[in-house]
Amino acid sequence: MKYSACFAAVLIGLPFLASCSRLSKEAREIVGTYYNTELSQTEPVMELRKNASCVLRAIKPGVLTYTVEGKWNVENDSLIINIDPTSVQSEGDSTLIGKIPYRIAQKVISHTEFSLQLETDGISYLYQRRTE
């Protein structure tokens, strides 16, 4: 009887644990490291990880670079990122950072093995995907 109770607890707990960082099918297709080559060839602007964590990087060449961490997924047709503003790390003039949003939603226009195209407020952004 003791074993069946433990087994039942494990069965009930496994779906809960799996759902904590479960990425949608669409999200699993875009896991990767993305660059905006107009800003930097060496620093990625987005690192979308398999465990649903992410790192976003804002780059103003020669002036400021800052990173924030968060959790991400693709819901319906949008990349949703929940940011932890307390995770900010910066190099350069940090007075230029301004207010960091808690949530970002961008429509996924297209994605390939080599790129990700997102849209925000009618503006399209193309990111280059690189394999590490």
N, C-alpha and C positions, 0 to 999 in steps of 0.2 A: 504494500500500500504506500509506503514511504517513497518508493521509486516512481510510482505512477503520478504522485502529486508533484514530484520534482520535474518529471517529464512534461506534465501539463503546464507547469510554470514556464519551462523553457519554450514550449510551443507557443504559449501566449506572448512571451517576451520577445521572441525572435522577430516577428513582423514589426513590432514597435521599434526595436533597435534598427532594423533595416530601413524603416521609414525616416529615421532621423537624418540621414544624409542621402537618401534615395534621389537620384537624378531621373528626370523624365527621359524617355527614349530620344527625344529631340536634343536634350541637353547632352546626353552621352555622345551624340554625333559631333558636337562642337567643342568637347574638352580639348584644351590646348593652350599654347602660348601665342599671343597676338601682338603684332607691332603696328604702329602707325609710322611708316618709313619717312614721312615728312618731318616727324619730330625726332626720331632716333632710330638708327640702324642696330643699336646694341641694347637698348632698354625696352622691354616689352611694356605695353600699356595695359594689357590684361593677361592674367594667368588664371584660366578657368580649370580647376582641378577636379579629378574623378571623385574625390570625397566631398564635393559640393562646397569646398572653401575656395576663395579666390583672393587675388591681390590685384588692385587697380593702381595704376601709376599715372599721375599728371605730370607732364613734362613741358617746361618752358626752357628750351636750350640756353645754357649759360646763366640762367637766372634762378630757377627753382625746379626741383623734382621732389614730389612727395608721393607716398604710398599709403593706402588704406586697405584693410582686410575686410572680408565679408563672406557671406554665403550666397550661392547663386543657384538658379535653375531656369529652365525654359517652361513657361506656362502659356498654353494656347500658342500664340505666335510671337511671344515676347520673351526676351532675356530679362529676368528679374534678378536684381542684386540688392541684398540687404546689407548695408554697410555698418561697420562698427567705427564710428567717428573717433573713438578713444584710441584707435590703433594707429593713428597718424604718425608717420616718420618722415622727416624732411631733410633735404640738403639745399642750402641756398637761403633766399630771403623768405622766411616763413610768414612774414606779415602779409604776403600776397595770397595766402591760402583761402581766406574767406570762409563762408559757411559750407560745411560738408553735409550733403543730404543723407538721410537714413536709408533711402530707397531709390533705386534707379530702375526704370523700365524702358527698354528699347525694343522696337519691333525688329524681328529677324527677317530681313528681306531675302537673303540667300546665304548659302554656305557651301564650300567645297573643301576638299582636302587641303587647299592652299590659302583659303580666304574666308572671311566672315563679313557680311555687309549688314549693318544695323541702321535703323532710322529713328531719329528723335526730332520731334517738332517739324516734320517735313524735310529734314536735312539728312542725307545719306552719308554714312561713314564706312569706308572700306578698310579692313584690317588684314594684314598679311599674317598667315599662320605659318609657324616654323616648328619643325620637329627638333627636339633637343637630343 
